[in-house]
Amino acid sequence: MNSSLKRYQVFIGNAWQDSASREVFQSYNPFTGEPWSEIPKCDARDVDAAVEAAHDALYSGEWGRMAPTQRGALMRKLGDLITRDAEKLAAVEVRDNGKLLAEVNGQVRYLPQWLYFYGGLADKINGAVVPIDKPDMFTYTLREPVGVVAAIVPWNSPLMLMMWKLAPALAAGCTFVLKPSEHTSASALEFAALMQEAGFPPGVFNVVTGFGKDVGDPLTVHPKVAKIAFTGGEAAGRTIMENAAPSFKRLTLELGGKSAQIVFPDADLDAAVSGGIAGIFAATGQTCIAGSRLLVHESIYDAYLDRFVASAKTARMGDPMEMGTQVGPVTTKPQFERILSYIEIAKGEGARCVLGGNAAGRPECGSGWFIEPTVFADVRNDMRIAQEEVFGPVVSVIPFREDEEAYAIANDTSYGLAAGVWTFSIKRATVAPKRLRAGTVWVNTYRTASFLMPFGGVKASGFGRENGIEAINQYLETKSVWLSYEAETKNPFVMR
């Protein structure tokens, strides 16, 4: 144990404690490549304790009996505490995952809006009186929490992707067990302290930290977990589905993407270049909605590519804590090595590398895990670089001739998370969203999100929706109630 590192404990049943094994693992700062904190290494014993605490809170504790209006008040208080501590939370997250402080600051300061929105919905979850066709019956429905929710979130935007799940779950009356990524657990544990300060009853929110086999598997097979909400990779999503299947757990899966941005010949080139840059190099390409395929009409292909490369060359790389930095480090060393391997695959397939293609050796990047913004031109859509999720600052530029060809190329992938369209044509702006098989289509913008708009994918990008009013339905069950005005005197063997 290194005494110079910050040491965290897990949060179970409103109490801070070491893991059952008392073992820890180190979390690394991607900018320096050095460890900065020690995180508890949990196992099935900790998972069981957390799930039991969540189950008790819902079915025999204060939370399950709490009025919806009071739940909403606690959520609003939590939102105020996040606003107060936004700077601290953002700094912890940047230290853990290397994302730009400029972006994480904005994300964290926006998080309270989810709590205010869903907190306002908490006491507006209504059943319905059903005008039944049986005159001696009164029938109605109840909307009830689905149960204990297990949430598993990745390392690229830990707090934001947690909040997309937590806010609607709390509003629905569910309890929550969170497993953050083993690479970025610190911000979740800092957040847990705010849940405690806000006054949420014991067991409503629990955090268990560690690795997939030790924590993720026991959590996703636990018999008292009713629903799993997961954001992450396709392979992990498949494992979670397999784990959930025997006990028929409900699932929301937000998986990978290979999103296309289509630049039509009538597009505003400057705006399309700016949107293309933001779509792939913001967050160092480490986002499921990265616009990693740029489909550009052949009539403007060369002009667009020249402007895009010229703009990408100016990207300021360096310390993500500096507000002027535009491209930060890759979050983990294995991901850094994976991105470099995909760059070599693309070169081997014959894609033309017109920018970058290497680890960044600039002085301002220090000893961190940096990769230069990389642009491959003249890519065919059947190349691996155009079909597989790289999750890094690497973009494939693909020419097209006709609109229908662009839609066909965009849809020719196993994923379906997002897409972008750049055009001044009203016809294209309205036709394209219908033709593109993706959960989100942006027109003349890219990579924007709101608590008001549903988000999720199709095909191998997953299913279920987060955000918007639709999200709260992912955490509710409908119960039907039949009330007879008369005592049962008819033939009991005949269905009425």
Solvent accessible surface area in square Angstrom, and as a share of the most:
residue,aa,sasa,rsa
1,M,174,0.78
2,N,65,0.33
3,S,113,0.73
4,S,97,0.62
5,L,22,0.11
6,K,99,0.42
7,R,97,0.35
8,Y,16,0.06
9,Q,70,0.31
10,V,0,0.00
11,F,1,0.01
12,I,11,0.06
13,G,24,0.23
14,N,41,0.21
15,A,48,0.37
16,W,86,0.30
17,Q,63,0.28
18,D,42,0.22
19,S,4,0.02
20,A,47,0.36
21,S,36,0.24
22,R,168,0.61
23,E,93,0.42
24,V,43,0.25
25,F,26,0.11
26,Q,69,0.31
27,S,2,0.01
28,Y,94,0.36
29,N,26,0.13
30,P,0,0.00
31,F,42,0.18
32,T,50,0.29
33,G,21,0.20
34,E,107,0.48
35,P,35,0.22
36,W,37,0.13
37,S,0,0.00
38,E,3,0.02
39,I,0,0.00
40,P,3,0.02
41,K,67,0.28
42,C,1,0.00
43,D,34,0.17
44,A,53,0.41
45,R,142,0.52
46,D,4,0.02
47,V,1,0.00
48,D,64,0.33
49,A,43,0.33
50,A,0,0.00
51,V,0,0.00
52,E,55,0.25
53,A,23,0.17
54,A,0,0.00
55,H,47,0.21
56,D,73,0.38
57,A,4,0.03
58,L,13,0.06
59,Y,128,0.49
60,S,79,0.51
61,G,19,0.18
62,E,92,0.41
63,W,2,0.01
64,G,39,0.38
65,R,178,0.65
66,M,15,0.07
67,A,55,0.43
68,P,57,0.36
69,T,78,0.45
70,Q,90,0.40
71,R,23,0.08
72,G,1,0.01
73,A,47,0.36
74,L,23,0.11
75,M,0,0.00
76,R,97,0.35
77,K,99,0.42
78,L,0,0.00
79,G,0,0.00
80,D,82,0.43
81,L,18,0.09
82,I,0,0.00
83,T,74,0.43
84,R,138,0.50
85,D,28,0.14
86,A,0,0.00
87,E,122,0.55
88,K,112,0.47
89,L,3,0.02
90,A,0,0.00
91,A,27,0.21
92,V,11,0.06
93,E,1,0.01
94,V,2,0.01
95,R,81,0.29
96,D,2,0.01
97,N,2,0.01
98,G,0,0.00
99,K,13,0.06
100,L,18,0.09
101,L,27,0.13
102,A,46,0.36
103,E,37,0.17
104,V,0,0.00
105,N,25,0.13
106,G,43,0.41
107,Q,26,0.12
108,V,1,0.01
109,R,123,0.45
110,Y,79,0.30
111,L,1,0.00
112,P,2,0.01
113,Q,66,0.29
114,W,3,0.01
115,L,0,0.00
116,Y,71,0.27
117,F,42,0.17
118,Y,0,0.00
119,G,2,0.02
120,G,24,0.24
121,L,33,0.16
122,A,1,0.01
123,D,63,0.33
124,K,118,0.50
125,I,42,0.22
126,N,111,0.57
127,G,35,0.34
128,A,56,0.44
129,V,99,0.57
130,V,62,0.36
131,P,129,0.81
132,I,52,0.26
133,D,124,0.64
134,K,59,0.25
135,P,132,0.83
136,D,23,0.12
137,M,26,0.12
138,F,73,0.30
139,T,8,0.04
140,Y,62,0.24
141,T,26,0.15
142,L,72,0.36
143,R,72,0.26
144,E,56,0.25
145,P,45,0.28
146,V,16,0.09
147,G,1,0.01
148,V,2,0.01
149,V,0,0.00
150,A,0,0.00
151,A,0,0.00
152,I,18,0.09
153,V,4,0.03
154,P,24,0.15
155,W,40,0.14
156,N,10,0.05
157,S,4,0.03
158,P,3,0.02
159,L,2,0.01
160,M,34,0.15
161,L,7,0.03
162,M,1,0.00
163,M,0,0.00
164,W,10,0.03
165,K,0,0.00
166,L,0,0.00
167,A,0,0.00
168,P,0,0.00
169,A,0,0.00
170,L,0,0.00
171,A,0,0.00
172,A,3,0.02
173,G,4,0.03
174,C,0,0.00
175,T,0,0.00
176,F,0,0.00
177,V,0,0.00
178,L,0,0.00
179,K,10,0.04
180,P,0,0.00
181,S,9,0.06
182,E,42,0.19
183,H,64,0.29
184,T,1,0.00
185,S,0,0.00
186,A,0,0.00
187,S,1,0.01
188,A,3,0.03
189,L,2,0.01
190,E,19,0.08
191,F,0,0.00
192,A,0,0.00
193,A,41,0.32
194,L,9,0.04
195,M,2,0.01
196,Q,64,0.29
197,E,84,0.38
198,A,1,0.01
199,G,44,0.42
200,F,5,0.02
201,P,9,0.06
202,P,80,0.51
203,G,1,0.01
204,V,0,0.00
205,F,5,0.02
206,N,0,0.00
207,V,0,0.00
208,V,0,0.00
209,T,0,0.00
210,G,0,0.00
211,F,73,0.30
212,G,38,0.36
213,K,164,0.69
214,D,49,0.25
215,V,0,0.00
216,G,9,0.08
217,D,37,0.19
218,P,26,0.16
219,L,0,0.00
220,T,1,0.00
221,V,76,0.44
222,H,18,0.08
223,P,114,0.72
224,K,75,0.32
225,V,4,0.02
226,A,32,0.25
227,K,2,0.01
228,I,0,0.00
229,A,0,0.00
230,F,11,0.05
231,T,5,0.03
232,G,19,0.18
233,G,38,0.37
234,E,51,0.23
235,A,74,0.57
236,A,46,0.36
237,G,0,0.00
238,R,129,0.47
239,T,56,0.32
240,I,11,0.06
241,M,87,0.39
242,E,110,0.49
243,N,29,0.15
244,A,2,0.01
245,A,59,0.46
246,P,106,0.67
247,S,57,0.37
248,F,180,0.75
249,K,18,0.07
250,R,77,0.28
251,L,30,0.15
252,T,3,0.02
253,L,2,0.01
254,E,3,0.01
255,L,14,0.07
256,G,3,0.02
257,G,4,0.04
258,K,5,0.02
259,S,3,0.02
260,A,2,0.01
261,Q,0,0.00
262,I,0,0.00
263,V,0,0.00
264,F,0,0.00
265,P,47,0.29
266,D,49,0.25
267,A,13,0.10
268,D,61,0.32
269,L,30,0.15
270,D,94,0.49
271,A,41,0.32
272,A,0,0.00
273,V,11,0.06
274,S,70,0.45
275,G,8,0.08
276,G,0,0.00
277,I,36,0.18
278,A,42,0.32
279,G,0,0.00
280,I,1,0.01
281,F,5,0.02
282,A,25,0.19
283,A,4,0.03
284,T,5,0.03
285,G,0,0.00
286,Q,8,0.04
287,T,12,0.07
288,C,17,0.10
289,I,20,0.10
290,A,10,0.08
291,G,0,0.00
292,S,10,0.07
293,R,2,0.01
294,L,0,0.00
295,L,0,0.00
296,V,0,0.00
297,H,27,0.12
298,E,89,0.40
299,S,78,0.50
300,I,25,0.13
301,Y,16,0.06
302,D,100,0.52
303,A,48,0.37
304,Y,0,0.00
305,L,12,0.06
306,D,96,0.50
307,R,106,0.39
308,F,0,0.00
309,V,18,0.10
310,A,57,0.44
311,S,44,0.29
312,A,3,0.03
313,K,129,0.54
314,T,97,0.57
315,A,16,0.13
316,R,136,0.50
317,M,9,0.04
318,G,4,0.03
319,D,39,0.20
320,P,3,0.02
321,M,60,0.27
322,E,103,0.46
323,M,118,0.53
324,G,40,0.39
325,T,12,0.07
326,Q,81,0.36
327,V,3,0.01
328,G,0,0.00
329,P,1,0.00
330,V,0,0.00
331,T,6,0.03
332,T,9,0.05
333,K,105,0.44
334,P,88,0.55
335,Q,18,0.08
336,F,31,0.13
337,E,90,0.40
338,R,97,0.35
339,I,0,0.00
340,L,45,0.23
341,S,54,0.35
342,Y,16,0.06
343,I,1,0.00
344,E,106,0.47
345,I,46,0.23
346,A,0,0.00
347,K,80,0.34
348,G,71,0.68
349,E,55,0.25
350,G,57,0.55
351,A,7,0.06
352,R,119,0.43
353,C,44,0.26
354,V,42,0.24
355,L,27,0.13
356,G,25,0.24
357,G,2,0.02
358,N,81,0.41
359,A,46,0.36
360,A,15,0.12
361,G,79,0.76
362,R,81,0.30
363,P,127,0.80
364,E,85,0.38
365,C,1,0.01
366,G,56,0.54
367,S,85,0.55
368,G,15,0.15
369,W,34,0.12
370,F,1,0.00
371,I,0,0.00
372,E,38,0.17
373,P,5,0.03
374,T,0,0.00
375,V,0,0.00
376,F,0,0.00
377,A,0,0.00
378,D,65,0.34
379,V,3,0.02
380,R,136,0.50
381,N,17,0.09
382,D,104,0.54
383,M,7,0.03
384,R,109,0.40
385,I,1,0.00
386,A,0,0.00
387,Q,48,0.22
388,E,55,0.25
389,E,31,0.14
390,V,4,0.02
391,F,37,0.16
392,G,2,0.02
393,P,0,0.00
394,V,3,0.02
395,V,0,0.00
396,S,1,0.01
397,V,0,0.00
398,I,6,0.03
399,P,54,0.34
400,F,2,0.01
401,R,163,0.59
402,E,117,0.52
403,D,38,0.20
404,E,93,0.42
405,E,68,0.30
406,A,0,0.00
407,Y,4,0.02
408,A,62,0.48
409,I,24,0.12
410,A,9,0.07
411,N,16,0.08
412,D,83,0.43
413,T,19,0.11
414,S,62,0.40
415,Y,22,0.08
416,G,5,0.05
417,L,2,0.01
418,A,5,0.04
419,A,4,0.03
420,G,0,0.00
421,V,0,0.00
422,W,12,0.04
423,T,2,0.01
424,F,145,0.60
425,S,31,0.20
426,I,139,0.70
427,K,152,0.64
428,R,53,0.19
429,A,23,0.18
430,T,76,0.44
431,V,51,0.29
432,A,0,0.00
433,P,50,0.32
434,K,171,0.72
435,R,103,0.38
436,L,9,0.05
437,R,139,0.51
438,A,23,0.18
439,G,28,0.27
440,T,25,0.14
441,V,37,0.21
442,W,21,0.07
443,V,46,0.26
444,N,69,0.36
445,T,50,0.29
446,Y,15,0.06
447,R,55,0.20
448,T,77,0.45
449,A,58,0.45
450,S,25,0.16
451,F,28,0.12
452,L,103,0.51
453,M,132,0.59
454,P,43,0.27
455,F,15,0.06
456,G,2,0.02
457,G,2,0.02
458,V,53,0.30
459,K,85,0.36
460,A,25,0.19
461,S,0,0.00
462,G,5,0.05
463,F,87,0.36
464,G,22,0.21
465,R,55,0.20
466,E,6,0.03
467,N,1,0.01
468,G,0,0.00
469,I,110,0.56
470,E,87,0.39
471,A,1,0.00
472,I,10,0.05
473,N,65,0.33
474,Q,38,0.17
475,Y,4,0.02
476,L,8,0.04
477,E,77,0.35
478,T,84,0.49
479,K,95,0.40
480,S,78,0.50
481,V,35,0.20
482,W,140,0.49
483,L,83,0.42
484,S,40,0.26
485,Y,142,0.54
486,E,100,0.45
487,A,84,0.65
488,E,119,0.53
489,T,118,0.69
490,K,123,0.52
491,N,85,0.44
492,P,120,0.76
493,F,186,0.78
494,V,93,0.53
495,M,188,0.84
496,R,79,0.29
